Amino acid sequence: MKSACIYGKIREEPNGLINKHYNKGEMIMKISPLQKARYEYTPKLPGMLRNGIAEISVKEGEATQSVADQEKIAELFPNTYGKPEITFIKGQNTAADKKQVVGVILSGGQAPGGHNVVSGLYDALKATNKDNVLLGFKGGPSGLLEDKYIEMTDEYIDQYRNTGGFDIIGSGRTKLETPEQFAVAAEVCKKHGITAIVIIGGDDSNTNACTLAEYMAANNTGVQVIGCPKTIDGDLKNEDIECSFGFDTATKTYSELIGNIERDANSAKKYWHFIKVMGRSASHVALECALETQPNICLIGEEVAAKKMSLSEIADYIADSVEKRAANGDNFGVAIIPEGIVEFVPEFSVLIAEINELLAGEKTEEFNALPSWDAKYEFIKAGLTKESMSVFEILPQGIQQQLFLERDPHGNVQVSLIESEKLFAALVADKLAERKAAGTYTGKFATQHHFFGYEGRCAFPSNFDADYCYSLGYNAFMLIQYGFNGYLSKVSNLSKPAEEWVAGGMPITKMMNMERRNGKDKPVIRKALTELDGAPFKYFEAHRDQWAVETAFLFPGAIQYYGPASVCDITTRTLALEKGEEI
């Protein structure tokens, strides 16, 4: 595999760094020894996809239906609903031999491995026919609408193999959801002779892929749309999609940092660290990090919701651990807080739902135009129920204001902007003060606060993610070659070595349901929440009481790329437990 730069000369420096000298301007981009070495890594494909393009055939499964709201989803997607799942098997390739011009889009937040999806797609496309073309649309879906693209070449692709980030073409969060947008997309495809679009993204992005696929089919454009499952949040999964790409690398990155903090806490012995981790609407990231590091406390949002725990009860739960550890002389500890925890607290989730309705549509502009926080407070007071207002009133003003910061694209509260790690640290401090006054607690409680998010989104992908992503891209082109539309690239049996992975595809409509978005019912992919009866949570549940009192920290260290497979290619503990394997 070549490691080249299309911009100009490459020079290796005495310190082992490589300088890329750009033809335009004086900018120099240094390439680290690790990046240079990762260029040479050859991703592993599922055994089936190693047979060669000419020996890959299709096996169709049973017809599918949506996960919920079947009648409504079938009505909205008449051309793409109910299609069978498919598996690629050894046999004669019977696909029509035609030139393919494929467009690729990176959509939504970054996730480690995206570059390898593009690389795998490119390599399969060129292996099939050297005249095939891959166009990368810049800046996410808006690149398709604005006809901004780059034609991929060997030299350009080779710069990004096995690297983190989405900078190969950039990403964006533009929604593809209106007939006007679809018409523009179809015209751009027609202009360039595009036969297929691959959208690499999470649940929202693949919802876009699903609706675009339906439009292309309904209007006989001849354009196929294929999705690839991306999100570090881990909530794009089901019985078919075992893992979204980027989850492995991101959780390993966060776990390294948490392990480092645990080691520091055990060394200094004077701080409780409250660590918020990304995860938005599900607690998969928090749970995986807990399994990797064994902190004293890890909140699981789905459990909080199931038990209908109040803010006060959560604070008492954490305070119990603090008090018990203090009794043993351990005035330190680590607590992991999922990013979206507040949405799972019943009293808080009701409050957020009311706020979302309060600011639906044009009412956001009315609210933002108010001259002061006092005026906004009165607006809020007039729009909330008595019960929700009572919850709102007990929050610190800083948290109150965070609930009214910029909305997400659906018009909802951005829970990532709520400093829940500081909120719970403050609530626990209040509980401990009460216990100290009562004479039951005599320890010391000093806190540090952390939020691990962007640190994990663009890391060098682990070997697992490098392999998985390359396979997803390669597999996506096989779906294109066989004429599938509205399908998600699917690679399964992921807890086993890559040789045993199974490649195929599933209709995106299988994951769809109806949800309330921005005041309207819309078809969207249903998020996969942490299963409280699943093996990963059950393992955590069986050990957390011990971890809460003892110092049982694990220090996973940095991601390893070289060495035995048991160290370098190991899957997440979540996936291993789900597949009935020991950890």
N, C-alpha and C positions, 0 to 999 in steps of 0.2 A: 504494500500500500504506500502510495506516495505521500510525502509531507512537503507540500509546496505552497507558495504564496503567489497569487496572480498579480499582486501589486508591485512586485519588484524583487530586489535582491534579498537573500536570506544569508545571514552571517552568524556563525556560532562564536560566542564570546568565551574568553578564558574561564569565566565563572560558570560555564555550562548553560547560560541563557542563550536563546536564539533571538536575534534582532530581525524583525521584519521591517524593511525600509520601504515605505510607501512612495510611489512615484509622485503623488500629489502632496505638496507641502513637505514639512520636515518631521511629521509625526512618526514615531517609532513605536511599534508594539512588541514587547518582549515576550518570548515564549519560554516558559519554565522547563526545566529538565523533565518534570512529570508530564507536562503536556506533550513534549516531544516524544516521550516514550509511549504515551497513550495513542498517538497517531498510528503507532505500529501494531496496536492491539487489533486482532481479528475477532469480531463478535461471533458468537456461536448461534447457529440456526437450529430450529427443530429438525429432527432427523428427516422428517418427510420433505422439508423444503431443501434438503441437501441433495436430493436425487437429480436435480437439474430441471429446468423449466419444462422440458419436453416430456418429463415423466411424472407430472403432477396432474392428478385428476380430481373430480369432485364427487363426494357422496352426500346426497341430500337427506336430511332428517325429517321429522314431523313438522307440520304447519305450526306456527306460533300464534300467541295472542298476547295482548298487553298485560302488564302486571296488575292493572286495575282499570276501571271505567272502560271496559272492552267495547261496548256499543258506541260510545262517544268517540273513542280513539279510531275505531274502524271507520266511522263516518267521516272523520277529519282526514284520514289517510287511506282513501280507497285504493290507491295505486301501489302502495308499499306495505300495507297491513297484511298480516297472516302468512307471510312468506316463511319458508322452512329454514332452519339452521343448516349450515353446511360444514363439512369437514374435508380437508384436502388429504387424499390418499395416493398411494403409488398406482400409476396407470398412465395410459396415453393421454396427453394433453389434447383435448378436443376443442379448445377455444378457437374462435375465428382469428385468423392471422391478419391484423390490420395495424397501421401506424397509430400509436397512442400519443396524444398530447395531454399531459396531466398537469393540473394546477394543484399546488399544495399551500395550505394555510395553517399557521400556528395561531391558536386562539386562546384567550384567557391568560391566567397567570402562568408564569414559567414553571417548568418541572424538569428535573434532571433527566436527560435522555432524549429530549425532543430532536436534537441534531441527528441522532442515530435513526430515528424514525424516517427522517428525510433521506439519510444515507441509504437505508435499506430499501426504501421506495425507489430511489434513483438506481441502485445497483440492479434490482429486479427488472426495472424498466429497460435498462441498457442491455442486460443479459438476454432479454427477450428479442429486442430489435435495436441495433445501435442507432437507428434513425428516430427512435422514440424521443420525446422531448419532455422535460420537467420544468415547469415555470413556478417559481416561488413568489407568491403575492406578499408584498411588503406590508408590515404593520397590522397583520390580522385580517379579518373579513373586510375592513375598509379598503385594503389593497385590491381586492377583487372588484369592489364597487367603483373604485377610482382608477382601475386599470394600471396599477403600479406593480411592476414585477421585475424579476431577474430570471434569465434563462440559466439553469444550472449546468455547470461543466465539471469535468473531473477535477481540474485545479481548484475550483471554488469549493466543491464538496469536501475535498481532502483536508481543507483547513479546519473543518468543524467535526470531523469524526471523533467520537468518544469524548467529546467535550460537553461541559454544562452550558446552560443558557439557551436562549432563543434568538441570539443575535445573528444567526444565519440569514434570517429575513425579518426578524422582529415579530412582535405579537400585538394584539389589541383586543378590545372587548366590545366592538361594534356588534349589535344584534342584527341577525338576518331574519326578519320576521314579517315584513310587509310585502304585498304584491309588487309594489314599485321597486323595492330592493331586488326582489327575485327577477324581475324583468330586466333590470340593469345587469345583474349577474349573468343571465342567459345571453344577453347581447355581447358582453365581454367574452364569454366562452365561444360564441359564434365567430366573433372577430378573429380569434386566435386558433380556431379549429379544435378547441379543447373538448376532449372526449370524457374526461372525468375530473372531479374535484375531490381531494382528500383534505378533510378538516381534522386537525389534531387538537383535541381539547377535552374539557371536562363535561359535566352534565349539561350545563347551559349551551356550550359550544356544540355538543352532539345533538341537543334539541334543535339547534339551528341547522345542523346537517340533515336531520330527519325531515324538517319542514322544507328545506331546499330540495331534497331528493324527491319529495312528493310533488313540488312544483315542476321540477324538470321532467318527471314522468307524465304528469297531467297535461303538459304542454308539448309533449313529443319533441323535446329538444335534443334527445340523443345523448345527453350528458348524465353520467353516473355520479353519485355522491357517496363517498365512503368515509366513515369516522374512525378515529383511533382514541382509545380510552386513556386520557391524561388527567391526573390531579394528585398532588401530594396529600390532599385531604383523605384519600382512601374511600370516599363515599360514592364513587362510580364503580360499583361491583355488584355481583349477583352470582347465581349458581354457574353462570357461563363466564363472566368476567371476574376472574379470581383476584385480580389485583390491577389497579391503575398504575401506569408507569410514573416514576418519580417518587412514589411512596417509600420504596425501599431506601433510596439514597437520602431523602429528606429526613426520615426517621433515624437513620444511622448517623446523620450529621447532628441532629438535635441530641441524640443519645450520647454522642461523644461529648458534647458541651455539658449536658446534664451530669454525666459521669465526672467530668472535670470539676464541676461545681460541688458534687458530692465529696470528691477527694479534698477539695478546699475546705468544705464545711467540717469534714472530719479532722482536718488539720488545725483550723483556727478554733473550732468548737464554740463559736459565739453567735452565729447567725442562723436564722431560719430563712431559707431561700424560697420565694414564691415565684414559680416559673410558668408563664403562660406560653403555650405552644399553638401553632396554627392548626386549623381543623374546621373552622367555620361551623357548619351545621351538624357535625358528627364528631365523636370522640376517638376515632380510630388512631390518630396520631398520638394522642395522650396515652392511650392504652398500650400501643406498641412501645413507646418510650419507657413506660413503666415496666413492661416485661423485660426490656433491655437493661434497665438501671436499678430497679427495685427501690424506689424512693419511699419515704415514710408515708406520704399521702399522694394519691392520684384521684382526682374527681372524675367521674364518668357521667357526662351529661344525661345520657339515656337512663341511667340508674336514678339520678336525681329526679327526673321527670316521672319515672315509674313509681317511686316512693313518695312523690309529691313533697319533696323536701323544701322547706322555706330557707331563706337566707340565714335566719337564726339557727336552724338545725344544722346547716352546713358548717357554720362557724363553730358550733359546739362540737361537731365531729372532728374538725381539725384541732380545736383546743384540747380535746381529750388526748390526742397524740402528743401534743406539746407538753401537757401536764404530766403524762406518764413517763415521757422521756426525761423531763426535768427531775422527776423523782429518782431517776437513775443517775442523775448528774449530767445528763446530756441536754444542754440548752441550745441545741442546734438541730437542724433537719432540712428536708427538702420536700416541697409540695408542688405537684404538677397540676396546672389548671388548663383545661381545654379552652380554646379561643371563644367558642360559642356557649360557654357554660350558662350564662345568664338567660339564654333563650329556653333552657330546660327547667329553670326554676319556675314553678307554676305561676306564682304571683308576678314574677318578672316577665314571663312569656305573655301573660295577659296584658301587662302594661305595654310591652313592645308592640303587640298586635293592635292595641288601641292607638298607639302613636303612629303606626303605619297607616291606619285608616284616617287618622287626624290630619296627616300630611299628604294624603293621596291626591294625585293630579295637580291642579293649579294651586291647591292650598299651601304647597311648599313655598311658592313665591310670596304668597300673602304673609306667611310666617317669617320668612327671611327679611321681608321689608320692614318689620317692626323695629323701632329704633333702639330698644334696650332689652336686657335680659328680664327686667321687671315686667315690661309689656309682653314679652314672650311667655313669661310665667303665667300671666293672667290668661293669655290665649290657651295655654295648656290646661290650666285649671278649669276653664269653661268647657273644654272638649273631652276631658277624661271622666270616667265614672268615679264615684266616691271611693270605691275600693282601690282602683288603680292610683288615684291621687294620693291615697294614704301610703302606698308603697313609694311613690315618687317623692313624697315629702321627707321620708327618712334617709334618702340618699344624700351623700355629700354633693354640694353644688357642682363640683367638677364632673362627677358621674352624671348628674342631671343634664349638664350641657353636652356631654359626649353622646347622649341619646339623641341629640338633635343636630349632630354634625351632618356633613354631606351624605345624602342617601346613596344606596347602591343602584345599579341600573334598573332594578325592579321597584324602586321607590321605598325600599325597606331600610331599617336601621342597619348600619355597618357595625356588627358586633365586634369586629377586630379593633375598632377605635375605642371600645370601652375597656378601661384599664382594670379588668376584673381581678388581676393578681394583686393590685393595690387595694381594691375594694375588700377582698377577703382577708388580706393581711390586717386591715384596719378593724374589720369586724371581729377577727380573732383576738386582736389586742384588747378590744372592749370586753370580750368574754373573760379573758385572763385577768383583767383588772377587777372584774366582779368576783372572780374566784380568789384572787389575792385578798380582797377585802373580806371575804368569807373565811379565809384562812386555809383553803384547800390547795392553793398553789403558791409556791415560794420561789419559783425559778425566775430566770431572766429571759426576756423575749425581745430580741432585736432582729429586724428584717432587712432583706435585700430583695429587689424585684427585677425580673427579667422577662423579656418577650422574645422568643425564638421563632422567627418567621422567615424573613428574606434570606437568612443565613443558609437555609436548606434548599431554596428553590433553584439555584443555579450551580450547585456543586458539581464537580466531576462525577458523572454517573458511576455507581458501583458496577462491578462486572455483571451483576444480575440485571440492572437497568440497561446497561449497554447492550447486553444480549437480547433482552426482552424487547427493547425499543427497535432495534435493528430488525428483529423478527416481525414485529407489528407492521413496520414499513414494507418489508419484503412481501409479507402476507397481504397487505392492502393492495399491492399491484396484482397479485394473483386474483383477488376478488374483482378488480377492474377487468382483467383479461377475460374472465369468464362472464362478464356482463352484469354483475350484481349491482343493485342500486339501493341506497338506504340501509346499507349494512355496516356493522361495526367490525373492524379487524379484531379477531379473537385468537389468542394463544393461551392454552390451558395446560393443566398438569404441571404447574409452575414450581411446585415444591420438589420436583425431581430434576435430575440433570437435563440440560437443554436437549440432549439427544432424544429424550422421552417426551418432550413437549408436543402438544397437539395443536395444529394450525387449522383455522377455518373462519367462519363468520356467522354473525347473528343479526337478524333484523333489528334496527334501532327501536322500531315501534314496540318491541317486546318489553322494553324498559319504561314505556310511557305511562303516565296517568294525568289526571286533571288536578291542577292546584291553583290556589288563589294568588295571583301576582298583580301588584299595583292596582288593587281594587277590581280585578277581572279574573275569570276562570280561564286558564290557559293550559294547553297540553305541554307537559315537560317530563323529562326523565326523572323518575323517583329516586331521591337520594337514599343510599344504603346507610342506615344507622348501625351503631354498635349493637350486636345481638346479645342480650343479657343471658340467653340460654346457650350461647355459643362457647366453644372450647377456650378461646383466648380469654374472655371475661371470666369464665369459671376458674381457670388457672389463677388469674389475678385475685379473684375473690377468695380462693383457698389460701392464699399466701399473704394478703395485705395486712391482716391483724398482726402477724409477726413483724412485717416490715415497719408497721406504724410505731412499734415500741423499740425494736432492736435496730442497730445500725447494720443493715444487711446490704449495703450498696454494692452494685456491680459497676465496673469501670470498663465499658466496651472499647474505648479508644477509637482511633481514627479508622476510616474505611481503608481496607487493605486491597491492593490490586495485584500483588505478586506474592506467591506462596501457595500452600496447599489449598485445594478446593474447599475444604472444611472451614477455612478462614476467609477466603476471597469470594467464593460463589454462594455462600450461605444465604438463604432466603430470610425474610422477616420472621420473627417468632409468631406473629399473628398467623401467617400463612402456614407455617409448620404445624401449629396447634390445630388449625382448621382442617388440616389433612391428616390429623391423628398421629403426628410424629412428635417425638420427645424433643424437649428443648433444654 
